[in-house]
Amino acid sequence: MDSKKGFAQIVLVGIVTAVIALSLGGYAYFSHKPTVIQEEALNEFVNESQGARDVEYVKSSPQDVPQATGQKSEPALRKRQLNTSAQSLAGTGNTRTGNVATGGPITNNSETTGRKAGVDVVQGHPVNCYPRLGFDNYRTEQTFVVNPSDNRELYINVEYKGLYKSVDGGSTWRFSGKGLKGLPHNDDPSKPCQDLRFHLYIDPSNPKRLLAPGGSAPGRVGDGLGGLSESLDGGATWHQLFTSGMSAYTESAVIDPTDPRVVYVTTAALPQGMDGPDKGKVFVTKGVVYKTTDGGSTWEELPTGLFADLRVPGIFVDAKNSQKLRLATFGLPSGTNVDKKSTEEQWGFLETNDGGKTWAKLDATRGIGIRYLAVSPVNLDHFFLMASKDNIDKVYYSVDGTLREPSTMAVSFARYDPHDKTGMRLIGVSLYAQPNDVFESLDGGKTWNAVGTLPNGITNDHRVANIVFDPIDKNVIYINSDMARVWKSRDNGKTWHQLLSIEKLAGAY
């Protein structure tokens, strides 16, 4: 009799277990929560010209398929009103309360489906949040920026670590990335592993407002990765401006100098590489630039045209005519750096004179792919760039919109001095640290003279990521590189003092 009871109990337990399993299976099938590709480096993605890293990325659910342009029929729980007045953008300490953009459903800034408000970890398998590919050494790219009204206030984004801020000129730093999303950190799944970002911008009309393009792998913004993040309180908090159906991979942005509500953001015609229903899909159809005229409430995909693997290293607006913009382009497939060849078709600069309604190729740069570039803030025809033609890289400069070759090829990366109203002075270096000099040009890039040496630690393997001029003190310049490093020079590049390193951030969050 006891044995029969035992057998009956086992059968009962088995039935209950089966019912629970079926229920959980049904929940998983109908759930709106995303699933995750768990193989490390399955979607290895390396941007040779900008340095994108491989990303273990969220694969969004079918329910997140983009809606028709302009559609605003999202669930009521996720609808929140957006104040798009100029006053709200210029205010301090304000947080944007919502986002309705064309091309997809709302991505709520604090009430994302399946997560509690304020949590910055996107659901997914924990990722190894440290360098492991040999080139992903806590890169900083072009994210080091200085507040134009207070040069003691500095910002930088560090690959894997996130965004940091200093309010004392670089003596101390604190994490300043609340609201920036990431996959779970392998050492502590309650913390997000932060993406590499290519650029960071401070709104010159309101230094409390910052914009951070994503840098995520090609795909949809989905649960908040990549896209364009905005802070309205000096980096204290951040929110996503793109909707879930828009392209997650973004590189650069520019704010209209006459109207801060107008923002242009560049993406790429790169296909999603991970497995899933979107594998091989490109998330733009008309062009590689998004535009908003209302501070991010709605977005338009501009008709720049595109071809497979088209990227955009930068976008620039004319200081005298905000309807005129130039777009630097480069055709380069995804993949590893080894033997990667640029595409046969290259467009060079694209130009618009009507705020992005129509675009044309700049004749002088047809046929080249622009890898690295600087454009004068006072004249779009003054530019210095490294460009690829037939997979051969060359350096060019321009003072009138035509390409010229400098007297020396020692300088391959340069920045224009914003204090020079002629747009002719640049500070430049060799990306390959050979020679180990800091150079100056006073004639728009034609000739160069050595004025100092690079900081210790800059090598062929650890290159300069950016040169930044202090917006207030014309004698101060900065250099940033990987390993979370920032150096400051008070004498225009002659001597250097280190402000930041990965060791200084050790243990910080």
ABEGO torsion letter per residue (X at the ends): XAAAAAAAAAAAAAAAAAAAAAAAAAAAAABABBBBBABBGABBBBBAAAGBBBBBBBBBBAAABBBBBGBAABBAAABBBBBABAAAAABBGBBBAEBBBBGEBBBBAABBBGBBBGBABBBEBBBBBBBAAGABBGBAEAABBBBAABAABBBBBBBGAEBBBBAAGGABBBBAABGBBBBBBAABAABBBBBBBABBBBBAABAABBBBBBGBBBEBAEAGBEEBBBBAAGGABBBBABBAABBABBABBBBBAABAABBBBBBBBBBBABBEAABGBBABAABABBBBAAGGABBBBBBAEBBBGBBBABBBBBAABAABBBBBBBBBBBEBABGBBBBABBAEBBBBAAGGABBBBBAAABGBBBABBBBBAABAABBBBBBBBGGBBBBBBBAAGBBBBBABAABABBBBBAABAAGABBBBBBAAGOBBBBBBBAAGGABBBBABBBBBGBBAABBBABBBBBAABAABBBBBBBGGBBBBBAAGGABBBBABBAAAABGBX
